[in-house]
Amino acid sequence: MVEKLPNEMIDLIERFIEGTLDEAEQAQLMEKVRQDASLLDYLATQLDISTMLELASRQDEDFAVRTAAHVMKIGSEGEFAFANGVKRRIFRLRLVKGLAAAAVLALAAFPFLPKPATQPEQVALLLRMNRDNNVISSKPVLAGSLIEETAGLYRLDFQNGAIFAIEGPSKVKVISGMEIELKAGRLNAWCPDTAHGFKVRTASAELTDLGTSFGINTTENGKSEFMVLDGLVEVRKGQETIRMLEGDAIESGPHQQMQPVDFDTSAFRKTWPFANGIIATSGAVIPADPDIADRLAQLEDDDHVLVIPERRGVPFNRELKAEILEPGTLPGTLSGDVRTIPPVAGKRLSSFLIRYNPVGVFSEEKFLRFEGEVTFDRPVLAIACRIDPLSHGDAVFSNVEWTDPLRGMEFSQRLNPPDQVTLSHDRRTVKVVFYAGASTDDIRVILED
């Protein structure tokens, strides 16, 4: 490596990377580099650094400012002329991006220089959760990454919109933005239109999503179960291919053919809510157990208020009606007036029912109090609370025809205080207090996808 360079050579290199050399000066620099192998290595290193600066600056708008401060600090620690030269120039802040961008173009001027290694593509974001089901960290995931976990719950949010919730112990290799290899673990996935065709490879078979929600449970010995909660998938083993619809489940092993099994989703009680966007619940509010849409809509439970996913990725192409459009409590700080939300082209919505639907029929004198809350992974757009806005939204979000006239919140009750719902200031947590009796108590929470 070159220990010290003449000032003339430093100036040529700096101006070359900046892209300001004329043809004669460029020819002069090229000739010197051809004659001195150590100078060739030095210039290649500077171009590698500049290229990495450019890649970083594309992903971080504040990168130039932070890098400027760092390089100035380095420049003050020694007498190396090139670093001091960079220090003088980088004080202008704009130089980092300009210099780095020019360096990428400058590589073409020296075909005999080694090209910098291509950075792996970022394809997803990894969200980790703690034992209380709260997201505690997130980090980018590059193509080719191997993720191994001995326990716990995490989620891969792909840039194409696909979401994979995975429970450890697990071993997952992210092949690309459209393919992973599940070596061990259980997962639930949701794939929108933009991610149809996503592939999940296991040791015994390969699944291709054709839309939109599925689960896979696989062990390190290669045995896997595949089941479809919504839409359609294709599973291939060797020359055999099976298309599976919602409610279907099959089993496959390294030394056994694919065969149907019972549709048992109990293994996915943790991953399924997370894949759907439910971060945490507390009190009497709990996520519904995973199931197909028709059965979810009819779930009954005497002891809990269930959070039930409805349709997802619905185009926002018609108006909606709701009472809650901003943080607050109803009744309380919010008026309770039904308001209309105009459609927004290009946006997509999803919804959840927060519902108490008892197994039996209670008398009007028997009321139970339920209190709890649910936190979602994205802000709430609106909440429909009474029968008219609920019925208006059924055509958009409901998976079944709902004909029961006794539904929604009750703001005036003869023997009990009114039902109550609160939307948090960050718009992600919904708290309910239901006094439930003869009727079904439910609200519809609408979120932007």
C-alpha positions in Angstrom: 0.0 0.0 0.0 1.2 3.5 -0.8 2.4 5.2 2.4 2.7 8.8 1.1 1.6 10.4 -2.1 2.8 13.6 -3.8 0.3 16.4 -3.5 -0.1 16.4 -7.3 -1.1 12.8 -7.3 -3.5 13.4 -4.3 -5.2 16.2 -6.3 -5.5 14.1 -9.4 -7.2 11.2 -7.4 -9.5 13.5 -5.6 -10.6 15.3 -8.8 -10.9 11.9 -10.6 -13.3 10.7 -7.9 -15.2 14.0 -8.0 -15.4 13.6 -11.8 -13.7 17.0 -12.7 -10.6 15.8 -14.6 -10.3 16.8 -18.2 -9.3 14.2 -20.8 -5.5 15.1 -20.6 -5.5 14.8 -16.8 -7.4 11.6 -16.9 -4.9 10.1 -19.4 -2.0 11.3 -17.1 -3.6 9.6 -14.1 -4.2 6.4 -16.0 -0.6 6.2 -17.2 0.7 6.6 -13.6 -1.6 3.9 -12.4 -0.5 1.5 -15.1 3.2 2.1 -14.1 2.7 1.7 -10.4 1.0 -1.5 -9.1 0.8 -0.1 -5.5 -0.9 3.0 -6.8 -3.4 0.8 -8.6 -4.3 -1.0 -5.3 -4.6 2.4 -3.5 -6.9 3.8 -6.1 -9.1 0.7 -6.1 -9.4 1.0 -2.3 -10.5 4.6 -2.5 -13.1 3.7 -5.1 -14.4 0.8 -3.0 -14.8 3.2 -0.1 -16.6 5.8 -2.2 -18.9 3.2 -3.7 -19.9 2.0 -0.3 -20.6 5.7 0.7 -22.9 6.0 -2.3 -24.8 2.8 -1.4 -25.2 4.0 2.2 -26.3 7.5 1.2 -29.1 6.0 -1.0 -30.7 4.4 2.1 -30.1 7.2 4.7 -30.8 10.9 4.0 -28.7 12.0 7.0 -25.7 9.9 6.1 -23.8 12.8 4.6 -24.0 14.9 7.7 -23.0 12.1 10.1 -20.2 10.9 7.8 -18.8 14.4 7.5 -18.4 14.7 11.2 -16.7 11.3 11.4 -14.2 12.0 8.6 -13.3 15.4 10.1 -12.5 13.7 13.4 -10.3 11.1 11.6 -8.6 13.9 9.7 -7.6 15.7 12.9 -6.0 12.6 14.4 -3.1 12.3 11.9 -1.0 13.9 9.2 -1.9 11.7 6.3 -2.3 14.1 3.4 -5.2 12.3 1.7 -7.3 12.2 4.8 -6.7 15.9 5.4 -7.6 16.6 1.8 -10.9 14.8 2.3 -11.4 16.7 5.5 -11.1 20.1 3.7 -13.5 19.1 1.0 -16.0 17.2 3.1 -16.6 20.3 5.2 -19.0 21.3 2.4 -21.2 18.3 3.4 -22.6 17.9 -0.1 -19.3 16.4 -1.2 -19.9 12.9 0.3 -22.8 12.1 -2.0 -21.3 14.0 -4.9 -17.9 12.3 -4.5 -19.4 8.9 -4.0 -21.8 9.1 -6.9 -18.9 10.2 -9.2 -16.8 7.3 -8.0 -19.3 4.8 -9.2 -19.2 6.4 -12.7 -15.4 6.7 -12.5 -14.9 2.9 -12.3 -15.8 2.7 -15.9 -12.8 4.9 -16.9 -10.4 2.2 -15.5 -11.5 -1.2 -16.9 -8.4 -2.8 -15.3 -9.5 -1.8 -11.8 -11.2 -4.5 -9.6 -14.9 -3.8 -9.2 -16.3 -3.4 -5.7 -18.3 -6.4 -4.4 -22.1 -6.0 -4.9 -24.0 -5.5 -1.7 -26.7 -8.1 -1.0 -30.2 -6.7 -1.6 -32.4 -5.8 1.4 -35.6 -7.7 1.0 -37.4 -7.6 4.4 -37.5 -6.2 7.9 -37.2 -8.5 10.9 -39.4 -7.7 13.9 -38.6 -9.4 17.2 -41.1 -9.8 20.1 -40.6 -10.4 23.8 -42.5 -12.7 26.1 -45.2 -10.1 26.6 -45.8 -10.1 22.8 -44.4 -6.6 22.4 -42.2 -5.7 19.4 -38.7 -4.9 20.9 -36.5 -4.5 17.9 -36.4 -4.5 14.1 -33.5 -4.8 11.6 -33.1 -5.1 7.8 -32.8 -8.6 6.3 -30.6 -9.2 3.3 -31.1 -11.8 0.7 -29.1 -14.9 1.7 -29.5 -14.3 5.5 -29.9 -17.3 7.8 -32.0 -16.7 10.9 -31.8 -19.2 13.7 -33.8 -18.9 16.9 -34.0 -21.3 19.9 -37.4 -19.8 21.0 -39.6 -16.7 20.7 -41.7 -15.1 18.1 -40.6 -12.9 15.2 -41.9 -11.6 11.9 -40.4 -11.0 8.4 -42.1 -8.1 6.7 -41.0 -8.4 3.0 -40.8 -5.3 0.8 -43.4 -6.9 -1.6 -46.0 -6.9 1.2 -45.7 -10.5 2.3 -45.7 -11.1 6.0 -44.3 -14.2 7.7 -44.8 -14.7 11.5 -42.4 -17.5 12.8 -42.1 -19.2 16.1 -38.9 -20.8 17.4 -37.1 -23.0 17.7 -36.6 -22.2 14.0 -34.1 -22.0 11.2 -35.0 -19.9 8.2 -32.9 -19.0 5.2 -34.1 -15.9 3.2 -33.2 -16.8 -0.4 -34.7 -13.7 -2.0 -37.6 -11.3 -1.7 -39.8 -14.1 -3.1 -38.4 -17.2 -1.6 -37.4 -18.6 1.8 -36.3 -22.0 3.1 -37.9 -23.2 6.3 -35.5 -25.7 7.8 -37.4 -25.9 11.2 -40.1 -24.0 12.9 -43.7 -23.0 12.4 -44.9 -20.1 10.4 -48.0 -18.3 9.2 -47.9 -16.2 6.1 -50.1 -13.6 4.4 -49.3 -12.7 0.8 -51.0 -9.9 -1.0 -51.4 -9.7 -4.8 -47.9 -8.2 -5.0 -46.4 -11.3 -3.4 -48.3 -14.1 -5.1 -45.9 -16.7 -6.3 -43.9 -16.6 -3.1 -42.1 -19.9 -2.5 -41.4 -21.7 0.8 -39.1 -24.6 0.6 -38.8 -27.4 3.2 -36.8 -30.6 3.2 -39.9 -32.6 2.1 -41.8 -30.3 -0.3 -42.1 -26.8 -1.8 -45.1 -24.5 -1.4 -46.0 -21.8 -3.8 -48.5 -19.2 -2.7 -51.4 -18.4 -5.1 -53.2 -16.3 -2.5 -53.3 -15.5 0.4 -52.9 -17.1 3.9 -51.2 -20.4 4.9 -49.4 -22.1 7.7 -46.4 -24.5 7.7 -45.1 -26.5 10.6 -41.8 -28.3 10.0 -39.2 -30.1 12.1 -35.5 -30.7 11.6 -36.1 -34.3 10.6 -37.8 -32.9 7.4 -41.4 -33.7 8.2 -43.8 -30.9 7.4 -47.5 -30.0 7.6 -49.1 -27.5 5.2 -52.5 -25.9 5.6 -54.5 -23.1 3.9 -56.5 -20.6 5.9 -57.5 -18.4 3.0 -57.1 -18.6 -0.8 -55.1 -21.2 -2.7 -51.6 -22.7 -2.6 -49.7 -25.3 -4.6 -47.4 -27.9 -2.9 -44.9 -29.9 -5.0 -42.9 -32.9 -4.1 -40.8 -34.3 -6.9 -43.2 -34.9 -9.8 -46.3 -34.7 -7.6 -48.2 -31.4 -7.3 -51.3 -30.8 -5.1 -53.4 -27.6 -5.1 -54.9 -26.8 -1.7 -57.9 -24.6 -0.9 -58.8 -23.0 2.4 -59.5 -25.7 5.0 -57.2 -28.2 3.4 -54.2 -29.7 5.2 -51.5 -32.2 4.0 -48.4 -33.8 5.5 -45.2 -34.6 3.8 -41.9 -36.2 4.8 -38.5 -36.9 3.2 -39.5 -40.6 2.7 -43.2 -40.4 2.4 -45.7 -39.1 -0.1 -47.9 -36.2 0.5 -51.2 -37.2 2.2 -54.2 -35.4 3.6 -54.4 -34.8 7.4 -56.9 -33.2 9.8 -57.2 -29.4 9.6 -55.8 -28.6 13.0 -54.5 -25.1 13.4 -53.7 -25.2 17.1 -50.0 -25.1 16.5 -50.4 -21.6 15.0 -52.1 -19.8 17.9 -49.2 -17.5 18.4 -48.0 -17.0 14.8 -51.4 -16.4 13.2 -52.4 -13.3 15.2 -49.0 -11.8 14.6 -49.1 -12.4 10.9 -52.5 -10.7 10.8 -51.2 -7.6 12.6 -52.2 -8.2 16.2 -49.3 -7.2 18.3 -50.7 -7.7 21.8 -54.0 -8.2 23.8 -54.8 -8.0 27.5 -57.6 -8.5 29.9 -60.8 -10.2 28.6 -59.7 -9.4 25.0 -57.9 -12.2 23.2 -57.2 -13.2 19.5 -59.5 -15.6 17.9 -58.0 -19.1 17.3 -56.8 -19.4 13.7 -59.4 -20.8 11.3 -61.0 -20.2 7.8 -63.0 -17.0 7.3 -66.5 -18.5 7.4 -66.0 -20.2 10.8 -64.2 -17.2 12.3 -67.2 -14.9 11.6 -69.5 -17.3 13.6 -67.2 -17.9 16.6 -68.9 -17.9 20.0 -67.2 -17.6 23.5 -68.9 -17.1 26.8 -65.8 -15.8 28.6 -63.9 -13.6 26.2 -64.1 -10.8 23.7 -62.5 -12.0 20.5 -60.4 -10.1 18.0 -61.4 -11.6 14.7 -59.6 -10.7 11.4 -61.9 -10.0 8.5 -60.9 -9.1 4.9 -57.5 -7.7 4.2 -56.1 -5.7 1.3 -59.5 -4.4 0.4 -59.4 -1.5 -2.2 -60.6 1.8 -0.6 -62.9 2.6 -3.5 -66.2 3.3 -1.6 -67.1 5.5 1.3 -67.1 4.3 4.9 -69.2 5.2 7.9 -67.9 5.3 11.5 -68.2 7.1 14.8 -64.5 7.1 15.8 -62.0 8.8 13.5 -59.5 10.2 16.0 -58.1 9.3 19.4 -60.5 9.5 22.4 -63.2 7.7 24.3 -66.8 7.0 23.2 -68.9 7.9 25.2 -66.8 10.6 26.7 -64.5 12.9 24.8 -66.0 11.9 21.4 -69.4 12.9 20.2 -70.5 9.6 18.8 -71.8 11.2 15.6 -71.7 8.9 12.5 -69.2 10.4 10.0 -68.5 9.6 6.4 -65.0 8.8 5.2 -64.5 9.4 1.4 -62.6 6.8 -0.6 -58.9 7.2 -1.4 -57.6 5.9 -4.7 -54.7 3.5 -4.3 -55.2 2.8 -0.7 -56.1 -0.6 0.7 -57.8 -1.5 4.0 -58.2 -4.3 6.4 -60.6 -4.8 9.3 -61.1 -6.7 12.6 -64.2 -7.4 14.6 -63.8 -7.0 18.4 -66.8 -9.1 19.4 -68.4 -10.7 22.4 -70.7 -13.4 21.1 -71.9 -15.8 23.8 -72.6 -19.5 23.2 -75.9 -19.3 24.9 -78.7 -16.8 25.1 -78.9 -14.8 28.3 -81.9 -13.0 29.8 -82.0 -9.3 29.8 -81.3 -9.2 33.5 -78.0 -11.0 33.2 -75.1 -8.8 32.2 -71.4 -9.6 32.3 -68.6 -6.9 32.3 -65.7 -7.4 30.0 -62.7 -5.1 29.8 -59.5 -5.4 27.7 -57.5 -4.0 24.8 -55.7 -4.9 21.6 -52.7 -3.3 20.0 -52.3 -3.5 16.2 -49.1 -3.2 14.1 -50.4 -0.1 12.2 -52.6 2.9 13.0 -56.4 2.6 13.1 -58.2 4.6 10.5 -61.7 4.4 11.9 -64.0 2.4 14.3 -67.6 1.6 13.5 -69.6 1.1 16.8 -73.3 0.8 16.1 -75.5 -1.2 13.9 -75.9 1.3 11.0 -72.2 1.9 10.3 -71.5 -1.8 11.0 -74.1 -2.9 8.5 -72.8 -0.4 6.0 -69.3 -1.8 6.3 -70.4 -5.5 6.0 -70.5 -5.3 2.2 -66.8 -4.3 2.2 -65.3 -6.3 5.1 -67.6 -9.1 6.3 -67.0 -12.7 5.1 -70.5 -13.8 5.9 -74.0 -12.3 5.8 -74.8 -11.0 9.3 -78.6 -10.7 10.0 -78.8 -10.4 13.8 -80.4 -7.0 14.6 -78.9 -7.0 18.1 -75.2 -6.0 17.6 -72.9 -3.1 18.1 -72.3 -1.0 21.2 -75.1 0.1 23.5 -74.8 3.6 24.8 -78.0 3.5 26.8 -78.7 0.5 29.0 -81.5 0.1 31.6 -79.5 -1.8 34.2 -75.9 -1.0 33.4 -73.5 1.7 32.4 -73.0 2.2 28.6 -70.5 0.2 26.6 -67.2 2.1 26.0 -64.4 2.1 23.5 -61.2 4.1 23.5 -58.7 4.7 20.7 -55.1 5.5 22.1 -53.2 8.7 21.1 -50.9 6.7 18.8 -54.0 5.2 17.2 -52.7 1.6 17.6 -54.5 0.4 20.8 -58.2 -0.1 21.1 -59.7 -0.6 24.6 -63.2 -1.8 25.2 -65.6 -2.1 28.1 -68.6 -4.2 27.2 -71.6 -4.9 29.4 -72.8 -7.9 27.6 -76.2 -9.6 27.9 -78.8 -10.7 25.5 -77.2 -9.1 22.5 -73.9 -9.4 20.7 -71.5 -6.6 21.5 -69.1 -5.8 18.7 -67.2 -3.0 16.9 -65.3 -3.0 13.6 -61.8 -1.6 13.6 -60.6 -0.4 10.2 -56.9 0.0 9.4 -54.9 1.0 6.3 -52.8 -1.8 4.9 
